[in-house]
Amino acid sequence: MEFDVVILAAGKGERMSSKLPKPLQKICGISLLELVLNLAETVSKQSIVVLGHGAEQVQEELSKLGKNTIPVLQKNQLGTANAVSVALPHTKEKNLLVLYADVPLIKKETISNLLEQHLKSDSDVTLLTAFVSNPKGYGRVIRSKNGSIRAIVEETELTETNKNSTNEIFTGVAAYKTDFLRKVIPTLKPDNRKGEYYLTDVVRHTKNLTSVTCGEDESIGINNKAQLVKAESLLERRIQAELIEIGAKIVAPNLVYIEYGVEVAGECLIEPFCVIRRGVKIGEGCVVGPFAHLRKGTVLEDHSEIGNFVETKNTLLGRGAKAKHLSYLGDSEIGAETNIGAGTICANFDGKKKHKTVIEEKASIGSGTVLVAPVRIGAGAVTGAGAVVTKGHDVPSGETVVGIPARPLKKTKREKSALNKTSR
């Protein structure tokens, strides 16, 4: 394995102006912390997570995620070097990768390059830096004339000369030799304006260091809502690019919102003004939108269609089934080739509990139908326009029901006569 991973998630995030701890803020349906944990898992099976502000909430989130972590508490917010020092007793490997919960967009390929460079160069420290258009708020990389790194200077410690001399920033992400940190961190002094122990100061204690550069879109650190929104936009662009790469057609990417973890098969079409939440699966050849809202638990099997102003939640839409207009399908299972008419409502909530609606294959649900769950509509059954099928009043296969409450449609004398003739 060669590397332990430490994730710093102890910061208070005062500029975020939120009661929610900064690591738990979400972009594209996933917390910053979970994004970084997913990255950490590409390096090590276990991550050491340093907690501080909002420790109980963050610990609860870690438990829900069920990932292999060692939570450690930084009792006092004394800086990044102090945070790493409380994690060091839990390390076992010769090298240590330090990640930050508020730097969530680093790509796994970048981390792979960083670690490869660290091992290849046998450096004490390998820094991940970036050249950015606006370095305000970030620590600057100060280099000598020969290009070697002389220091990392935090924003609050910069002189006017340093502020304007470079747009190369330190992302905070770095690989270290673990023994080097054990030796150097106890010697650091909080001789800075914040009175904190900066991990960046270890750079001054070695000439055996190197760096790897990442793209500006990966380097963003999140300290306020504006940066949170920017990071979400960058992640959204990345999510859509990955889906397009596997064959999805997104007609107007700037007018579609797709959360992290949505699964899409090839040859599907996503029209403008759609919101697709985390936990949705879309099969091959499906059509979504425009103006559709797919919520968690929605599964669209191959060649099914969701259209204008349709909302789904925890619903399976079978192969070739269609719900094209103005419908709510909650907690439903809809069979193959079924047609859901405009204005259909699956009334899943009785005020206390949610219940399931099952519509079997090749059924036809008339416009304006209300299905009060729990209820089952049999294969090939039909509901008339405006029918209200009340809970527990299942519709047998092949039967047609109409009215409020819905009752079987009475057959005319001619229909009865035709039925009798065919049954002889």
Secondary structure, DSSP 8 states (H G I E B T S, - for coil): --EEEEEEE----GGG--SS-GGG-EETTEEHHHHHHHHHTTT-S-EEEEE-TTHHHHHHHHHHHT--EEEEE-SS---HHHHHHHHGGG--SSEEEEEETT-----HHHHHHHHHHHHHHT-SEEEEEEE-S--TTS-EEEE-TTS-EEEEE-GGG--HHHHHH--EEEEEEEEEEHHHHHHHGGG----STT----GGGGGGG-S-EEEEEE-HHHH----SHHHHHHHHHHHHHHHHHHHHHTT-EES-GGGEEE-TT-EE-TT-EE-SSEEE-TT-EE-TT-EE-SS-EE-TT-EE-TT-EEEET-EEES-EE-TT-EEEES-EEESEEE-TT-EE-TT-EEE-B-SS-B--EEE-TT-EE-TT-EEESSEEE-TT-EE-TT-EE-TT--B-TT-EEETTTTEE----HHHHHHHHHHH-
